[in-house]
Amino acid sequence: MTSGERGRLGRFTDAMLGGARAARDKARELREEFRGSDEPERALVAPLVPEQELRYVGLAPVRAPETHRAGSQLADRMSSEMAEALDPRALFGLLNIVNPLVWVDAVMTPVRLAAGVLLLPGKAAAVAAGLPEEATPEPGPPHQPAQREPVPLTEEQEAFRALFRLSRYRPLADQLAEIAYRRRYVFSGDLATLAGSLLLFLERYTGTPLAVTDTHLHLLRMGPRPDPDRPDRRQPRVLWSVPRSRVARVDSERGVAGLVQFPSTIFFDDGSWIRIVNPAPRDDQSRFLTAILEIPGQRPTP
């Protein structure tokens, strides 16, 4: 090997090592950003929960996974029945909904208690939830053309529809039955429960972390943390909350190393449960488990 070749090889090796060091330093920087540093989020959320001791604010959004086959659930159906289930009337039967109108009112009850906005007129509720006043309705499915005229709704029903951006041209019962059926493996199956109300908010909103205080569990609407060189203009809102006394247990599992899917199943005192996942680093997981230490349940082994 000539001296020129050795020089080129040396420069190539130095460049490779330099790139590896830069990547390692960037990974360390990202880890440090999330390690023990939820103070910016705590400062933003604390004014929303006065007289409560804020113990945890999630750094990553939670969501309901697509499939989860644990706990009491609806039985699988044959493919022909699955096709028939596209008809909301068939869904009502599969979900044991005898009176859709009574069921809609029952679904609204836990959301009314949790969100505290449904007593507002429809437009005011939409604005309170951070929605445009004229939210674009969801289109009806292809086999069920949308009605030409809006479905008549009471003020509270219109507030509910606006809050979850449901179509104004299709019955609320049909749309809620479709949500419940689509998510039948990730929650206990009845939207008219605490787990069902939480599922509705997870369905409607994205980027929603959990917060834990000494008295409540809260679901927040809060965007991601901005880059360090940008001002933090986030304005979080409390979307949903429940007293900790109504949480019967929380079963959590440990993921693999790094940024992982951190699954937990929350059980409420009304018998309902919901499976959620949180793509969070280990430090964030540890903070959450510490914050719910007094709540019974299975915890991952170290």
N, C-alpha and C positions, 0 to 999 in steps of 0.2 A: 504494500500500500504506500503510495507516494505521500509526501508531506501535505500536498494540496488536498488529497482525498481524506487524510486524517483530519485536516482542518475543517473540511465540509462536514464530516461525520460528527466532529465535536460540536460545531454550531447547531447541527440538527438535534443532537442529544440535548444541548442546553435549551433549545427552543421547546422540545418535548417536555423537559423537566419544568421549565417555566410555566408552560400551559397547565401542567398537572398541579403545580403549586397554586396558580391563580384559581383553578377550579376548586381546589381544596379550601382556599381562603374564602371563596364566595359561599361555599356550603357551610363553613363555620360561621360566617356572618349571618346567613339565614337562620341557622340554628340558634344563635345568640339572640336574634331578634325576637324569637318566640319563647325563649327560655326565661321564665320568671318575669316576663315583661308584659303583663296584661294591664298595667297601670293606666295607659292611655284609654283603654276601653272602660275600665272602672271609673275613671274621671268623667267619661261621657254618660255612663249609665246611672251612676249614683244619684243624680238629681231626679231621675225618673222613679226611684224607689225610696222616697224619704221615710225615715224612721225604721228602715230595714238595714241589717248588716249585710253588705254585699260581699259574698264569699267567692264567687266565681263568675267570670264572663268568658264565654267561649270565643276562641280565636278563629274558629272555622264553622261553617254552617252545618246544621243537622238536616237530615232528610229521612224520609220513609223509604226503605228499600223496596224493590219491585216484588220480591218473593221472600216469604218466610213461612215455613210450614211447621210452626210450633203452637202449642196452646189450643184452645177451642177454636175451631174454624169451620167454614163451610166445606162440604165434601166436594171433591172434583166431580165434574159431570162429563158425560159422553160428548163427543164432538158435535153430534146433532143437537144436543141440548145447549151446548155453548153457542152454536149459531142461532138457536131460537132465543137465547138470552140477550141478543141484541135488541129485542123488543122489550121496552121497559116494563110492560105488563108481566112478561116472564121473569124479569129481574125481581119484581115485587114478590113473586112466589118463591124464588130461590132465597131471597133475603127475609122471608117470613113477614113481609109488610102487608098487613091486612087493610089498613086505612091510610093511603098515602098522605092525605091532608093532615091527619092527626100526627103522622110520622114527621112531616115537615115542621110542625110546631114543636115536636119533641126535639128535633135536631137543633132548632134555633135556641132552645132553652140553655144548654151548656155554653153555647157560643155567646149568648146574651150575658151570661154571668161572667164569662171569661174576658170578653172584649170590651164590654161596657159601652158600645157604640150603636147597638141596634135600635135603641129607642130614639135615635136621631132620624129625621127624614132622610130619604135615600141619598140625595146629593150631599147633604152634610156628612153622612156616614162615609161616603166615598172620599170626600176631602179629608176627613179625620184619619182615614186609613192610608192617605197619601196617594189616592188614585185621581186621575182626571175625572171631571164631573160626568163626562160622556164617555165612559169606558166602552171599548169595542166589544160587543157581545160575541160569545163563542158561536160558531156556526153549528147548525144541526148536523147530525150524521147523514151520510148520503142516502141511506134507506128511509130517512125520516125528514123530508123537507121542512124547513123552518116555516112557522105560520107567518101570514102577512101582517097580522095585528099582534101587538104585544099581549102577553098573558096578563090579565088583571091581577094586581097585587096590592096588598095593604102597604102602608108606609113602612112598617117594620119589615115586611117581606121584601120590599124594594131595597131597603137598607142592607138586608142580608144578601140579596142578589148582587148589589153593587160592591159590597165588601169582598165577595169571592169571585167577582167578575163572571158570573153565570149569565147565560143567554136570557134576554127578556122575552124571547119568542118561543120558548119551550117551557113546559111545566117544571117548577123547581123539583118536584118529587122525582121526575124522570132523571134529571141531571144528578141529583144526590144519590139515587139508586145506582147509577153508573159508576160514580166515584167509589161507593161502598163495595160494589162488586169487583171493580178493578183492583182494589187494595185489600181484598179479603184475606190475604196471607200475612199482612204486616200489622193488622190490628184485630181486636176481638170481634169485629164484624158489625157493630151497631154504632152508627154515626151519632145517635142520640145519647152519647156518653161523654165523659171527660176525654177519653182516648180519641173518640170520634171527632170532638171539637178540635183537639190538637192536630189531628190528621188533616182536617179541612184547612187549617192555617199553613201546614207544611205543603199541602197541594197548591195553595194559591201563591205563596210567597217563596222566593229563593233568597239565599244568603241570610238565613235566619239562625243566629246562634242562640244557645240557651244561656240563661243567667240563673244563678242560685243565690238566694239570700237565706238568712236565718229563719224566715217564715214562709217563703214562696219559691216556686219555680216559675220562671218567666221565659217566654219566647220573644226574641227581639227582632226588630227590623233594623239592620245596620249593615252598611256596605263594608267591603274589605279595607284593611288599613292602608292608607296611602304610602307612597314611597317616602323615605326619610327626608328628601329635599322638597317635599310638597306639603302645604298646610293641610291640617286635618279638619275637613269641613263636614264630617259625618254628623247627622242628626238622628240618633237612634230613637225608635218608638217601641213601646211595649205592645206587642200584638195579642198576646195570650198569657194568662197567668193562672196559677192554682196554688192554694195553700199547701205547704209541705205536709200538713196533717192529713191531706187527702191522698197522698202518695203512700201506697201500702208497702211497696218494695221496688228496688231497682236492681236488676241482674245485669252485670257488665262483663264483657269479655275482653281479653287482651289481644291486640293485633300483633303483627310482626314488627320488626324494627323499622324506624324511620317514620315517614308520614303515612299513616295507616287508616284503614276503615275500622273505627272503634265502635262496635255495636253494643247497644244497651236495650233492655226491655223494661219499660216503666209500667208498673201495675198500680191502678187507682182503687180507692175504697168502694167504688161502685161496681167493681168486678171487671172493669174493662182494662185492656193493656194495649200497648203499642210498641212496636220494634222500630228503633231509630238507629242511624249510623252517623258517625262524625269523623270526617277525614282529618284527624288531628295528630300533632306530634306527641311523643310520650309525655313531655312536661305538661301539656295541656290536659292530657288524660289524667295524670296524677292530680292536678289541681281539681278536676271535676270529682274524682273519687274522694278526695279529702273534703270537698264541700258537702258531699252527701253522706258523710261518715255515719251520721246518726240514723239514716234510713236503712232498714233491713234489706238484705239481698245478697246474692252471690257476687264476689269480687274476684278479679283475675289474680292468679298467683304471680308474685314478683318475677 
